[in-house]
């Protein structure tokens, strides 16, 4: 999970994003006026992940006005513009995820996180893919084995949503923040027929304005 500091202007954003990508992106040049997925990946830290690139981009542009956003998006390569339209995330309060969240879609959710003790989450599970050769199967593991787990609430409701990110020494602050990630399923028991609810796998976070 990476903390994002949103761009203050379209010029700042263009300078950061039109960066030429990594050394092996030989068809991408810095300062050519065209922003590619490879260049966004260099800043966002995710490569070959279109949905992740769009999440980073949307959170990084969150403080720009609509004209500045439009100007920046117009400089995206055609495939990136298509990806942006396809993966543009929902913007929700924590209390809205349960009723308005769309499974497998991106979301930027605002709320106050509280770290959950692993013992509390002992009976909640996630599906993890296991690939052997060309065969992929799924197994259920307790969510805390893979993630740091939080409950995120907002100031409008007492409703909370579970958010999680890969285990890290850096913990989220218990302050109002925005988190960007993918909405996934959480199961209450280790069974395919168990009751499910939604949680957010967090890729990025940012302070609120």
Backbone torsions as a table, in degrees:
resi	resn	phi	psi	omega
1	UNK	NA	137.2	-174.9
2	UNK	-124.1	137.4	175.4
3	UNK	-82.8	132.7	-178.7
4	UNK	-108.4	134.9	171.0
5	UNK	-105.5	107.7	-174.6
6	UNK	-58.4	147.3	178.0
7	UNK	-69.0	144.5	-179.0
8	UNK	-92.0	-20.7	-178.6
9	UNK	-150.4	161.8	179.1
10	UNK	-67.2	-32.3	177.8
11	UNK	-65.1	-42.9	177.5
12	UNK	-62.2	-42.9	-179.4
13	UNK	-64.7	-44.0	-178.4
14	UNK	-64.1	-41.0	178.7
15	UNK	-61.3	-41.8	-178.3
16	UNK	-72.3	-39.3	-171.8
17	UNK	-87.3	-31.1	-179.7
18	UNK	-86.8	66.7	-165.7
19	UNK	-109.5	-0.2	178.5
20	UNK	88.0	-7.6	-179.5
21	UNK	71.4	-157.3	179.7
22	UNK	-89.8	169.8	-171.2
23	UNK	-58.9	-27.7	-177.8
24	UNK	-87.7	-2.2	175.5
25	UNK	-84.4	74.2	-169.7
26	UNK	-70.7	-16.2	-180.0
27	UNK	-98.6	7.3	-179.9
28	UNK	-115.0	128.2	-177.9
29	UNK	-120.3	139.7	177.1
30	UNK	-69.0	139.8	175.1
31	UNK	71.5	19.6	-180.0
32	UNK	-90.4	1.8	177.5
33	UNK	83.4	3.7	178.8
34	UNK	-123.7	128.0	-179.0
35	UNK	-102.6	123.8	-178.3
36	UNK	-106.9	167.9	176.6
37	UNK	-62.2	-36.9	179.4
38	UNK	-61.3	-38.2	179.9
39	UNK	-70.4	-39.0	176.3
40	UNK	-65.5	-40.2	178.6
41	UNK	-61.6	-35.5	179.4
42	UNK	-62.2	-40.1	-179.5
43	UNK	-80.4	-41.0	-175.5
44	UNK	-80.8	-16.5	177.1
45	UNK	83.3	6.3	176.8
46	UNK	-121.4	131.0	-177.9
47	UNK	-118.1	146.1	-179.2
48	UNK	56.4	36.8	-179.9
49	UNK	-136.7	91.8	-174.7
50	UNK	-64.6	-42.7	-179.5
51	UNK	-64.9	-41.0	177.2
52	UNK	-64.1	-38.6	178.6
53	UNK	-62.5	-40.6	179.9
54	UNK	-68.6	-39.1	176.6
55	UNK	-60.4	-46.6	177.8
56	UNK	-59.1	-48.5	-176.4
57	UNK	-59.6	-45.2	-177.2
58	UNK	-65.7	-40.7	178.7
59	UNK	-71.3	-38.9	179.7
60	UNK	-66.9	-27.9	-179.7
61	UNK	-93.3	4.2	-168.3
62	UNK	-63.6	-19.9	179.7
63	UNK	-102.3	3.8	176.5
64	UNK	-85.5	148.7	175.7
65	UNK	-77.4	171.5	-173.3
66	UNK	-62.5	-36.6	178.7
67	UNK	-64.8	-42.0	179.9
68	UNK	-66.0	-40.6	177.6
69	UNK	-62.2	-45.3	-179.4
70	UNK	-61.1	-42.7	179.6
71	UNK	-60.7	-43.1	-178.7
72	UNK	-68.4	-44.7	-179.4
73	UNK	-64.2	-30.7	179.6
74	UNK	-67.4	-18.0	-180.0
75	UNK	-93.1	-0.6	177.4
76	UNK	-74.7	145.6	172.6
77	UNK	-60.5	157.4	-174.3
78	UNK	-56.4	-43.8	-178.8
79	UNK	-65.2	-32.8	178.9
80	UNK	-73.2	-35.7	176.1
81	UNK	-63.8	-39.8	177.5
82	UNK	-64.1	-43.4	178.8
83	UNK	-63.4	-38.3	-179.9
84	UNK	-62.5	-44.3	179.1
85	UNK	-64.7	-37.9	-177.6
86	UNK	-72.4	-40.5	-170.6
87	UNK	-108.8	8.1	-179.3
88	UNK	-53.2	124.4	-171.8
89	UNK	-78.1	155.6	169.2
90	UNK	-70.1	153.0	173.7
91	UNK	-117.4	114.5	-170.4
92	UNK	-133.7	155.1	163.9
93	UNK	-82.2	159.2	178.9
94	UNK	-54.2	-39.8	-177.1
95	UNK	-71.1	-12.0	-177.9
96	UNK	-94.2	-14.0	-174.1
97	UNK	-61.3	-43.4	-177.4
98	UNK	-59.8	-40.6	-174.1
99	UNK	-95.9	-26.6	-173.8
100	UNK	-117.9	-11.7	-178.5
101	UNK	-67.9	143.6	-179.1
102	UNK	-112.1	121.5	-177.7
103	UNK	-55.9	134.7	177.1
104	UNK	75.6	1.5	178.0
105	UNK	-94.7	163.4	175.6
106	UNK	-81.9	152.2	178.2
107	UNK	-150.4	144.9	169.9
108	UNK	-112.6	116.5	-171.5
109	UNK	-118.8	134.6	-179.5
110	UNK	-105.2	135.1	178.3
111	UNK	176.2	-172.2	-179.2
112	UNK	-115.0	116.9	-176.9
113	UNK	-84.2	148.2	172.7
114	UNK	-133.8	122.9	-178.4
115	UNK	-63.3	134.0	-178.8
116	UNK	-101.1	131.7	176.0
117	UNK	-63.9	138.6	-176.0
118	UNK	-58.1	-30.4	-179.0
119	UNK	-65.6	-29.2	178.6
120	UNK	-67.6	-31.4	-175.8
121	UNK	-98.8	18.4	-175.6
122	UNK	-57.5	-31.9	-174.2
123	UNK	-105.5	18.4	174.8
124	UNK	-112.2	137.3	-169.7
125	UNK	-130.8	155.3	174.0
126	UNK	-125.1	154.3	177.0
127	UNK	-85.6	125.9	178.9
128	UNK	-116.7	130.2	178.2
129	UNK	-76.5	141.6	174.6
130	UNK	-126.7	119.7	-176.4
131	UNK	-108.0	126.1	175.0
132	UNK	-125.0	109.9	-174.5
133	UNK	64.1	-122.4	178.8
134	UNK	-99.8	8.4	-176.0
135	UNK	-108.9	128.3	177.6
136	UNK	-115.2	124.2	174.9
137	UNK	-119.8	169.5	-178.4
138	UNK	-124.0	142.6	174.8
139	UNK	-132.3	155.6	179.9
140	UNK	-99.7	132.4	176.7
141	UNK	-129.9	153.5	175.2
142	UNK	-59.0	136.8	-174.2
143	UNK	-59.8	-33.4	-175.4
144	UNK	-70.2	-17.0	178.6
145	UNK	-70.1	-27.3	-177.2
146	UNK	-103.8	-29.7	-169.1
147	UNK	-128.7	157.5	157.3
148	UNK	-81.8	131.4	-171.6
149	UNK	-115.4	136.6	179.6
150	UNK	-132.4	155.8	164.7
151	UNK	-104.1	128.8	-178.5
152	UNK	-110.0	124.4	177.3
153	UNK	-123.6	159.5	176.7
154	UNK	-114.5	179.3	-174.8
155	UNK	-86.9	-3.8	-177.7
156	UNK	-91.7	-33.0	-172.4
157	UNK	-141.2	160.5	174.4
158	UNK	-84.9	-5.0	177.6
159	UNK	-62.6	143.8	178.0
160	UNK	-126.8	161.1	172.6
161	UNK	-129.1	143.4	176.9
162	UNK	-78.4	129.3	172.1
163	UNK	-122.7	152.1	-175.2
164	UNK	-150.4	145.6	172.7
165	UNK	-140.1	158.5	-178.4
166	UNK	-53.2	140.5	-174.0
167	UNK	-52.6	136.2	-175.8
168	UNK	-153.1	156.3	174.6
169	UNK	-73.8	-18.4	-180.0
170	UNK	-90.9	117.7	-179.3
171	UNK	-100.9	155.5	177.7
172	UNK	-72.7	145.1	177.1
173	UNK	-74.9	151.0	176.7
174	UNK	-86.4	57.0	177.9
175	UNK	-130.6	165.0	179.3
176	UNK	-65.6	121.9	-179.2
177	UNK	-139.3	173.0	171.7
178	UNK	-114.6	133.8	177.2
179	UNK	-120.6	141.8	-178.7
180	UNK	-120.6	129.9	-178.7
181	UNK	-169.7	-163.8	-177.0
182	UNK	-111.0	133.6	178.4
183	UNK	-79.6	125.1	-178.5
184	UNK	-131.2	177.5	-178.2
185	UNK	-97.7	141.0	175.9
186	UNK	-122.0	131.3	-178.5
187	UNK	-107.8	142.1	-177.0
188	UNK	-81.5	-19.7	179.2
189	UNK	-137.3	162.5	-179.0
190	UNK	-83.7	66.8	-178.2
191	UNK	-152.0	142.4	179.7
192	UNK	-62.7	-27.2	-177.9
193	UNK	-95.5	9.0	-177.7
194	UNK	-69.1	157.6	176.5
195	UNK	-60.7	138.2	-179.4
196	UNK	-118.6	154.0	170.0
197	UNK	-142.4	171.9	-176.0
198	UNK	-93.6	146.0	168.4
199	UNK	-138.3	163.9	-178.2
200	UNK	-109.7	119.1	172.5
201	UNK	-83.1	110.8	-169.9
202	UNK	-86.2	131.6	175.1
203	UNK	-106.4	-35.0	-176.7
204	UNK	-140.6	157.6	171.4
205	UNK	-144.7	159.6	179.9
206	UNK	-150.6	153.5	173.5
207	UNK	-67.5	153.9	173.5
208	UNK	-81.0	161.5	-178.3
209	UNK	-71.3	NA	NA
